[in-house]
Amino acid sequence: MIEKVLHRGNLLLAYRQVLANKGSAGVDGMSVNGLAGHLRVNQEVLASVIRSGQYLPQPILGVAIPKSNGQKRLLGIPTITDRLLQQAVNQTIAPLFKLEFRPHGYGFRPNRNAQQAVVQAQKHIHEGYQHIVDIDLKSFFDEVEHCLLLQLIYRKVKCPLTLRLIRKWLRAPILIQGKLTKRRKGVPQGSPLSPLLSNIMLHELDKELKKQGLRYVRYADDFSVYTKSASEARQIGNSLYLFLKNKLRLPINREKSGIRRPMDFQLLGYRFVPTYRKGDKGKYQLVVTEKAWDRLKQNLKAITRKTTPSTFEERVQQLKEVQRGWVNYFRLASIQGKLKEVDSWLRNRLRHCIWHDWKKPERKRKNLIRLSIPTGQAYAWSRKGGWAVAQSPMLVTTITLKRLVKKGYESLLDYYQKVAPQLNEPLYTRPIRTVV
């Protein structure tokens, strides 16, 4: 198998994927752009060292990124060389496992996404399975036992050199704020292999759920089981707790786990609320959680902060990137009314930016006059505070939506109406559309 990993065609494909993924440099400081030159000089030596079993990965660079709850998540960034080799190994061994993966595992798999997981959960709920066992794995990526994971990989991968490579990557120390720390468990988030390794581990959970004949949805380490009664949910929850503890040696976050009803349940940023429509008793529509709305507004606020040194065109381009990513993800939800509110707030912030860019009162007065404001009013308003003016009829009726659109602005609601499923389609049967 190691020859398949080191095959020229496989390495070329891995090289292209690493380039496409971009990403930061590791502990050696080498960027993605320096990989081609490095390989031209060292490829033969690198292959020889791997075949002899003497290859030693460099430490992983630890980078803490903020989470939505105020805490931080530790990412592990391997060097570019290790990323290339991990991608090559991933391409070689992934086909051995993917055929066995269960259909209701949606995370980190081709042609599967979070929206499909949410739609499947909604379907279970509509079929009457409304007592939900919601289990949160505590720091899953930090708690994976290396010995157990390597045993699972060995079932399919018999090549000693490939297994040795994977083991060395798992055991590579992590550099955090200049200090090297040993690692005896955990799969570092940020490496090309970590999604596959996490799915290999959690496939054992999928098999257990399938064995018990349960309805479930799993997206990476986020999973939930759907039952028809509270007693059945409690029984299943206890058995899964013991399975995860004794078989997979994974701890559960008890504070975030429990038995939920649809109204109290959240999945991947979505919530479920009753439709209250005639003939739709027991049906639930999708809405967006408050945390997701708050994150969106924080991102929009950062882009439209008046002190950020950006032109209007640059702001609009950045807004489009954020808006399209967010709307594409939440396009299954009923969010028209809330989007209209956010759009109104966002346009006022853009007007505030324009007002601030005019700077001096004299320039503000001249620009207001150009926008057909009487001279007296223009003089009076040119000396008022920015946010008050931005919300006032003075700017709303002059820097109109039509003028903003001419400058490239596109509202969240307009984009949502382009990409959202047709409103007459039942939410739980809507197809998942890929938006380019």
Backbone torsions as a table, in degrees:
resi	resn	phi	psi	omega
1	MET	NA	-32.1	-178.2
2	ILE	-62.6	-28.4	177.1
3	GLU	-69.4	-33.3	174.9
4	LYS	-66.6	-39.1	178.5
5	VAL	-61.6	-43.4	-174.8
6	LEU	-90.2	4.2	178.8
7	HIS	-61.0	141.4	-175.3
8	ARG	-56.2	-43.2	-179.6
9	GLY	-64.8	-39.9	178.9
10	ASN	-66.4	-41.9	178.9
11	LEU	-66.6	-36.4	178.4
12	LEU	-64.5	-42.7	177.6
13	LEU	-63.6	-41.2	178.0
14	ALA	-64.6	-39.8	178.7
15	TYR	-60.5	-45.0	179.7
16	ARG	-63.6	-37.9	179.9
17	GLN	-68.2	-40.8	178.3
18	VAL	-63.7	-41.1	176.9
19	LEU	-61.3	-44.0	-178.3
20	ALA	-65.0	-36.6	-179.1
21	ASN	-73.3	-20.9	-178.2
22	LYS	57.6	-124.1	178.8
23	GLY	94.0	166.6	-176.3
24	SER	-82.8	165.1	176.4
25	ALA	-74.2	155.9	177.0
26	GLY	-89.2	-154.8	-175.3
27	VAL	-67.9	-22.3	-179.5
28	ASP	-84.2	-7.3	177.9
29	GLY	79.3	0.3	-178.5
30	MET	-76.1	128.5	178.2
31	SER	-86.7	170.3	178.7
32	VAL	-59.9	-34.8	-178.1
33	ASN	-67.6	-20.3	-179.9
34	GLY	-90.2	-2.0	-175.1
35	LEU	-67.1	-41.0	-177.0
36	ALA	-60.2	-47.8	179.1
37	GLY	-64.1	-38.4	178.6
38	HIS	-62.9	-41.4	-179.3
39	LEU	-69.9	-36.1	179.1
40	ARG	-58.9	-35.7	-177.3
41	VAL	-86.5	-37.3	-166.7
42	ASN	-115.6	2.0	-173.3
43	GLN	-60.1	-45.6	-178.0
44	GLU	-66.2	-41.3	178.4
45	VAL	-64.4	-41.4	-179.7
46	LEU	-61.8	-45.9	179.7
47	ALA	-63.3	-39.3	-179.9
48	SER	-64.8	-41.6	179.8
49	VAL	-65.9	-38.4	179.4
50	ILE	-67.3	-43.4	-179.8
51	ARG	-63.1	-31.9	-179.5
52	SER	-82.7	-6.0	179.7
53	GLY	78.9	12.8	-175.9
54	GLN	-101.8	4.8	-178.6
55	TYR	-68.5	134.5	180.0
56	LEU	-125.5	114.2	179.7
57	PRO	-64.0	152.5	174.2
58	GLN	-81.1	160.9	178.9
59	PRO	-58.6	159.0	177.6
60	ILE	-91.3	141.3	176.5
61	LEU	-87.4	119.5	-179.9
62	GLY	-88.0	126.5	179.5
63	VAL	-129.5	123.8	179.8
64	ALA	-90.1	126.3	176.8
65	ILE	-117.3	146.0	-176.7
66	PRO	-71.7	144.6	173.9
67	LYS	-101.9	167.6	-176.7
68	SER	-66.5	-23.1	-178.5
69	ASN	-89.4	9.4	178.7
70	GLY	92.7	-15.1	177.1
71	GLN	-83.3	-176.1	-179.0
72	LYS	-125.8	146.8	176.0
73	ARG	-110.0	135.3	-178.4
74	LEU	-92.1	119.1	174.6
75	LEU	-98.8	145.0	176.0
76	GLY	-110.2	118.7	-177.2
77	ILE	-107.1	106.8	176.1
78	PRO	-71.0	165.8	174.1
79	THR	-66.3	163.4	-178.7
80	ILE	-61.2	-39.2	179.2
81	THR	-62.2	-45.6	179.2
82	ASP	-66.2	-35.0	177.4
83	ARG	-63.4	-40.9	177.8
84	LEU	-61.0	-48.5	-178.0
85	LEU	-67.1	-39.1	177.3
86	GLN	-63.6	-39.5	177.6
87	GLN	-65.1	-38.4	178.1
88	ALA	-64.9	-42.1	177.2
89	VAL	-65.8	-42.3	179.6
90	ASN	-57.9	-46.0	-179.5
91	GLN	-63.8	-28.2	-177.2
92	THR	-82.8	-42.4	-173.5
93	ILE	-94.1	-20.6	-176.3
94	ALA	-56.8	-43.7	-179.7
95	PRO	-59.6	-24.8	179.8
96	LEU	-69.1	-27.9	-175.5
97	PHE	-102.1	-32.9	-169.4
98	LYS	-64.6	-27.8	179.2
99	LEU	-66.1	-26.3	-178.1
100	GLU	-90.1	-17.0	-176.6
101	PHE	-62.4	141.5	-175.9
102	ARG	-76.4	152.3	-175.6
103	PRO	-67.7	-22.0	-176.2
104	HIS	-95.8	18.2	168.9
105	GLY	-103.3	113.8	-168.5
106	TYR	-106.3	-11.7	-172.8
107	GLY	-83.6	136.6	173.5
108	PHE	56.4	41.9	178.8
109	ARG	-132.0	144.3	-179.0
110	PRO	-63.8	143.3	178.4
111	ASN	62.4	20.6	176.2
112	ARG	-133.2	146.2	-176.1
113	ASN	-150.6	177.1	-176.1
114	ALA	-66.1	-36.0	-179.6
115	GLN	-62.3	-38.3	177.4
116	GLN	-63.2	-38.3	177.7
117	ALA	-63.9	-42.2	-179.6
118	VAL	-66.1	-42.8	178.9
119	VAL	-63.4	-39.1	178.4
120	GLN	-65.3	-40.3	177.0
121	ALA	-62.9	-42.4	178.9
122	GLN	-63.1	-37.1	178.4
123	LYS	-64.5	-44.1	177.0
124	HIS	-58.4	-44.0	-179.1
125	ILE	-62.9	-43.1	-178.9
126	HIS	-68.2	-22.4	177.8
127	GLU	-85.6	6.1	174.1
128	GLY	100.6	2.8	179.7
129	TYR	-92.8	81.2	-168.0
130	GLN	-112.7	13.2	169.2
131	HIS	-110.1	110.3	-165.6
132	ILE	-109.7	125.6	173.4
133	VAL	-88.0	106.4	-176.5
134	ASP	-104.0	112.7	-175.7
135	ILE	-117.2	128.3	177.5
136	ASP	-110.4	119.2	178.2
137	LEU	-79.9	130.8	-175.5
138	LYS	-78.6	112.8	176.9
139	SER	47.1	55.1	-173.6
140	PHE	-52.0	-50.0	-174.1
141	PHE	-66.4	-19.4	178.2
142	ASP	-92.9	-9.1	-171.4
143	GLU	-111.4	-2.9	-177.1
144	VAL	-64.2	127.0	178.7
145	GLU	-77.8	124.1	-176.9
146	HIS	-62.7	-42.4	-177.3
147	CYS	-62.2	-44.6	-179.5
148	LEU	-65.4	-43.7	-179.8
149	LEU	-62.8	-43.0	179.9
150	LEU	-65.6	-34.2	175.6
151	GLN	-63.3	-40.3	178.8
152	LEU	-67.1	-38.5	178.7
153	ILE	-67.8	-36.5	-177.5
154	TYR	-62.6	-23.5	178.5
155	ARG	-60.0	-31.0	-177.3
156	LYS	-111.3	-30.7	-175.6
157	VAL	-108.4	108.9	-177.2
158	LYS	-99.4	-4.1	-177.0
159	CYS	-74.3	116.0	-177.8
160	PRO	-61.1	-38.2	-177.7
161	LEU	-68.1	-38.8	178.1
162	THR	-67.5	-42.9	177.8
163	LEU	-62.8	-38.8	179.5
164	ARG	-64.4	-40.2	177.1
165	LEU	-59.2	-49.0	-178.6
166	ILE	-61.2	-42.7	-179.6
167	ARG	-62.9	-40.8	179.9
168	LYS	-65.9	-37.6	177.1
169	TRP	-65.6	-39.0	179.1
170	LEU	-65.7	-34.8	-175.7
171	ARG	-92.3	-3.5	-178.0
172	ALA	-58.4	133.2	179.7
173	PRO	-67.3	160.7	-178.9
174	ILE	-115.5	135.9	-178.7
175	LEU	-97.4	112.1	-178.8
176	ILE	-120.8	114.4	179.2
177	GLN	51.6	45.8	175.8
178	GLY	80.9	1.6	-178.3
179	LYS	-117.1	127.1	178.6
180	LEU	-80.2	132.6	180.0
181	THR	-123.8	131.0	177.9
182	LYS	-69.4	151.9	178.6
183	ARG	-125.5	124.6	178.8
184	ARG	-117.9	-3.7	172.9
185	LYS	-158.3	164.4	178.9
186	GLY	101.0	151.0	176.4
187	VAL	-116.6	115.7	-175.2
188	PRO	-66.0	125.9	174.3
189	GLN	-71.6	131.9	-179.7
190	GLY	121.7	-10.3	178.9
191	SER	-97.4	152.3	179.6
192	PRO	-60.9	-23.8	-177.2
193	LEU	-86.7	-21.9	-170.9
194	SER	-60.3	-39.2	177.8
195	PRO	-61.3	-43.5	179.8
196	LEU	-65.8	-44.0	-178.5
197	LEU	-63.5	-38.1	178.6
198	SER	-67.0	-38.7	178.1
199	ASN	-69.0	-33.1	176.4
200	ILE	-63.3	-42.6	179.0
201	MET	-67.1	-48.3	-175.0
202	LEU	-78.0	-10.0	172.4
203	HIS	-62.4	-29.7	176.0
204	GLU	-64.5	-36.7	174.8
205	LEU	-66.1	-43.5	177.7
206	ASP	-57.0	-41.9	-179.4
207	LYS	-64.8	-38.5	178.4
208	GLU	-66.4	-42.2	178.3
209	LEU	-64.5	-40.7	177.9
210	LYS	-66.3	-39.3	179.5
211	LYS	-61.0	-37.0	179.0
212	GLN	-83.3	-2.6	178.3
213	GLY	69.8	34.1	-174.7
214	LEU	-93.7	152.4	172.1
215	ARG	-91.2	125.1	-175.9
216	TYR	-149.8	166.4	174.0
217	VAL	-137.4	132.7	177.4
218	ARG	-132.9	129.1	172.1
219	TYR	-123.8	104.4	-172.6
220	ALA	55.8	-123.2	-177.8
221	ASP	-94.2	8.8	179.6
222	ASP	-100.7	108.6	-176.8
223	PHE	-139.0	155.5	-178.8
224	SER	-146.4	147.5	-178.7
225	VAL	-118.6	140.8	-171.3
226	TYR	-115.5	124.0	-176.2
227	THR	-130.9	173.6	-176.3
228	LYS	-100.8	-9.1	-178.9
229	SER	-145.3	157.1	-179.8
230	ALA	-67.4	-37.7	-179.7
231	SER	-65.5	-41.6	177.6
232	GLU	-63.9	-39.3	179.2
233	ALA	-63.3	-41.9	179.0
234	ARG	-63.8	-43.1	-179.8
235	GLN	-62.5	-44.3	-179.8
236	ILE	-67.0	-41.4	179.2
237	GLY	-59.4	-41.4	179.1
238	ASN	-66.7	-41.6	-179.1
239	SER	-67.5	-37.7	178.3
240	LEU	-69.2	-35.9	176.7
241	TYR	-59.6	-44.9	180.0
242	LEU	-68.0	-38.2	179.5
243	PHE	-64.2	-46.0	-179.0
244	LEU	-66.0	-37.0	-178.5
245	LYS	-73.3	-45.1	-171.8
246	ASN	-89.7	-36.6	-175.2
247	LYS	-92.2	-47.5	-176.8
248	LEU	-100.0	-9.7	178.2
249	ARG	56.4	44.5	179.0
250	LEU	-115.0	125.1	179.8
251	PRO	-78.1	152.4	178.3
252	ILE	-106.2	139.4	173.3
253	ASN	-81.6	100.5	-174.0
254	ARG	-65.4	-31.0	-178.3
255	GLU	-67.3	-34.1	-176.8
256	LYS	-97.9	-4.7	-179.6
257	SER	-102.3	156.2	178.6
258	GLY	165.0	-175.7	178.2
259	ILE	-100.2	123.9	-174.6
260	ARG	-117.3	156.6	164.9
261	ARG	-101.0	159.6	-175.6
262	PRO	-51.8	-39.1	-177.8
263	MET	-65.9	-24.7	-178.4
264	ASP	-99.7	4.0	-170.5
265	PHE	-103.3	136.9	174.9
266	GLN	-126.0	140.6	-179.1
267	LEU	-141.0	114.3	173.9
268	LEU	54.1	40.2	177.1
269	GLY	90.3	-4.5	179.4
270	TYR	-103.9	151.5	170.2
271	ARG	-121.5	164.4	-178.7
272	PHE	-119.6	124.6	178.3
273	VAL	-129.7	147.3	-179.6
274	PRO	-60.2	147.9	-178.9
275	THR	-80.5	-30.8	-178.7
276	TYR	58.2	28.5	176.3
277	ARG	-102.2	148.8	-179.1
278	LYS	-60.2	129.7	179.8
279	GLY	85.1	-0.8	-178.8
280	ASP	-113.3	33.4	179.2
281	LYS	-62.3	133.1	-179.2
282	GLY	83.4	2.1	178.6
283	LYS	-98.0	148.6	-177.4
284	TYR	-129.5	139.0	175.0
285	GLN	-101.8	162.5	-176.9
286	LEU	-94.2	136.2	171.7
287	VAL	-132.8	172.2	-176.5
288	VAL	-98.7	141.3	179.6
289	THR	-68.4	157.3	179.7
290	GLU	-63.5	-35.1	178.7
291	LYS	-61.2	-40.7	179.9
292	ALA	-66.4	-39.0	176.4
293	TRP	-63.7	-42.8	-179.3
294	ASP	-62.7	-41.3	178.9
295	ARG	-63.3	-40.6	178.3
296	LEU	-60.8	-48.0	-177.4
297	LYS	-65.4	-35.2	177.2
298	GLN	-63.7	-42.0	179.0
299	ASN	-66.4	-42.7	178.7
300	LEU	-66.1	-36.1	-179.9
301	LYS	-65.0	-40.4	-179.8
302	ALA	-63.2	-38.6	-179.1
303	ILE	-71.5	-36.9	-174.8
304	THR	-99.5	20.3	174.9
305	ARG	-70.1	128.2	-171.3
306	LYS	-63.1	-26.7	-177.8
307	THR	-84.8	-6.3	177.1
308	THR	-70.2	124.6	-176.1
309	PRO	-76.5	79.9	179.6
310	SER	-135.5	149.6	172.3
311	THR	-77.4	165.8	178.8
312	PHE	-60.6	-41.2	-179.5
313	GLU	-62.9	-39.8	178.4
314	GLU	-65.8	-40.7	178.1
315	ARG	-61.7	-45.8	-178.1
316	VAL	-61.6	-40.5	179.5
317	GLN	-65.1	-42.6	178.0
318	GLN	-64.5	-39.6	178.2
319	LEU	-61.8	-41.8	-179.3
320	LYS	-61.4	-41.2	179.9
321	GLU	-62.1	-45.7	-179.8
322	VAL	-68.0	-46.7	-176.3
323	GLN	-61.5	-45.7	-176.2
324	ARG	-67.4	-40.6	176.9
325	GLY	-61.9	-43.3	-177.7
326	TRP	-69.2	-46.5	-177.9
327	VAL	-67.0	-39.5	177.9
328	ASN	-59.8	-37.9	-179.5
329	TYR	-71.1	-41.4	-174.4
330	PHE	-102.3	22.4	-175.1
331	ARG	-67.9	-14.4	178.7
332	LEU	-80.2	-14.5	-173.6
333	ALA	-87.3	159.4	173.9
334	SER	-87.6	98.9	-171.1
335	ILE	-134.2	14.7	-175.4
336	GLN	-58.8	-46.9	-176.8
337	GLY	-63.2	-43.6	-179.2
338	LYS	-69.1	-36.1	178.1
339	LEU	-63.2	-37.5	179.0
340	LYS	-61.7	-40.9	178.0
341	GLU	-64.8	-45.2	-179.2
342	VAL	-64.1	-39.5	178.6
343	ASP	-60.2	-43.5	-179.9
344	SER	-62.6	-44.7	178.0
345	TRP	-62.7	-41.7	-177.6
346	LEU	-68.0	-39.8	178.9
347	ARG	-64.1	-37.3	176.3
348	ASN	-63.7	-37.2	177.5
349	ARG	-66.6	-37.6	176.9
350	LEU	-65.9	-40.1	176.8
351	ARG	-63.1	-37.5	177.3
352	HIS	-62.7	-40.7	178.2
353	CYS	-62.9	-43.3	179.1
354	ILE	-62.7	-45.4	179.0
355	TRP	-58.9	-43.1	-179.8
356	HIS	-66.7	-36.6	-179.7
357	ASP	-67.7	-23.0	177.6
358	TRP	-72.9	-17.8	172.7
359	LYS	58.3	-97.0	-169.0
360	LYS	-71.4	148.7	179.8
361	PRO	-54.8	-37.1	-178.3
362	GLU	-63.4	-43.1	179.2
363	ARG	-67.5	-38.9	177.3
364	LYS	-60.7	-43.9	-179.6
365	ARG	-62.0	-45.4	-178.7
366	LYS	-62.6	-41.7	-179.4
367	ASN	-67.8	-37.0	177.1
368	LEU	-64.8	-39.6	178.1
369	ILE	-64.0	-40.1	177.1
370	ARG	-61.7	-29.5	179.6
371	LEU	-89.2	18.8	172.7
372	SER	76.6	21.7	174.2
373	ILE	-85.6	133.2	177.4
374	PRO	-55.4	148.8	-173.8
375	THR	-57.0	-44.9	-178.6
376	GLY	-61.7	-45.3	178.9
377	GLN	-66.5	-40.4	179.8
378	ALA	-60.5	-41.2	179.2
379	TYR	-64.8	-43.1	-178.7
380	ALA	-65.4	-44.3	-176.3
381	TRP	-74.9	-24.8	-175.2
382	SER	-65.5	-14.2	-178.4
383	ARG	-107.3	9.5	-178.7
384	LYS	-94.2	164.4	-178.5
385	GLY	-64.2	149.9	-172.3
386	GLY	-64.5	-49.8	-174.9
387	TRP	-68.1	-36.0	176.6
388	ALA	-64.2	-40.8	179.0
389	VAL	-68.4	-39.5	-177.9
390	ALA	-60.0	-33.7	-179.1
391	GLN	-91.0	-6.9	-174.7
392	SER	-82.3	159.5	175.7
393	PRO	-58.6	-22.9	-178.7
394	MET	-56.4	-49.8	179.3
395	LEU	-88.4	-31.7	-178.8
396	VAL	-62.5	-35.0	-178.0
397	THR	-91.1	-6.4	178.5
398	THR	-109.8	-52.9	173.6
399	ILE	-87.9	76.8	-171.9
400	THR	-78.1	169.9	176.2
401	LEU	-59.1	-39.4	-179.5
402	LYS	-60.4	-42.2	179.3
403	ARG	-67.8	-39.0	178.4
404	LEU	-64.0	-41.1	179.4
405	VAL	-62.6	-39.0	177.9
406	LYS	-60.9	-29.6	179.3
407	LYS	-85.3	2.2	176.2
408	GLY	109.0	-4.2	-178.3
409	TYR	-68.4	139.8	173.6
410	GLU	-133.7	128.9	-176.5
411	SER	-75.3	155.5	175.3
412	LEU	-59.6	-42.2	-177.0
413	LEU	-65.3	-41.7	179.0
414	ASP	-62.2	-42.7	-179.9
415	TYR	-68.8	-38.1	178.1
416	TYR	-60.1	-41.2	-179.1
417	GLN	-67.3	-22.1	176.6
418	LYS	-76.8	-40.1	-169.7
419	VAL	-103.3	-16.1	-176.2
420	ALA	-70.4	149.7	173.6
421	PRO	-60.4	157.2	179.4
422	GLN	-58.9	138.3	-174.0
423	LEU	-67.5	-20.7	-179.5
424	ASN	-86.5	-0.7	175.7
425	GLU	-85.9	135.3	174.2
426	PRO	-57.5	137.6	-175.4
427	LEU	-59.0	-36.0	-173.3
428	TYR	-84.6	-1.7	176.6
429	THR	-119.3	6.3	-179.2
430	ARG	-66.5	137.1	176.2
431	PRO	-72.5	152.5	175.7
432	ILE	-84.0	121.3	-177.6
433	ARG	-104.2	140.6	175.3
434	THR	-93.5	121.7	-178.1
435	VAL	-102.4	123.3	-179.5
436	VAL	-92.0	NA	NA
